[in-house]
């Protein structure tokens, strides 16, 4: 006589845990969907490698270009867009740095709004 009560209790407990787990499964599915969306928004490895190559190439061009102080200009690249920041000694140096960056293969555009004209620290 006890066995049916135990069996009923076990079935009820299993159903309770089963139904309790449904919301957790939905939350996990939503988390996985949002993580997949974030992953697709990020750059791929080849894109990151291309951006790193562009940054390195722009910096090396600055180092070999007369009239551009490579040490006072910071360069970063994201999706082929080069961002220049730092201090340059003249408007001509700023224009030259922007022109040199634009000439590098793979550069889509150059944002030189972070370059300020002033006395560059040595």
Secondary structure, DSSP 8 states (H G I E B T S, - for coil): -HHHHHHHHHHHHHHHHHHHHHHHHHHHHHHHHHHHHHHHHS--HHHHHHHHHHHHHHHHHHHHSTT--GGGEEEEEETTEEEEEEEESSHHHHHHHHHHHHTSTT--EEEEEEEEES----
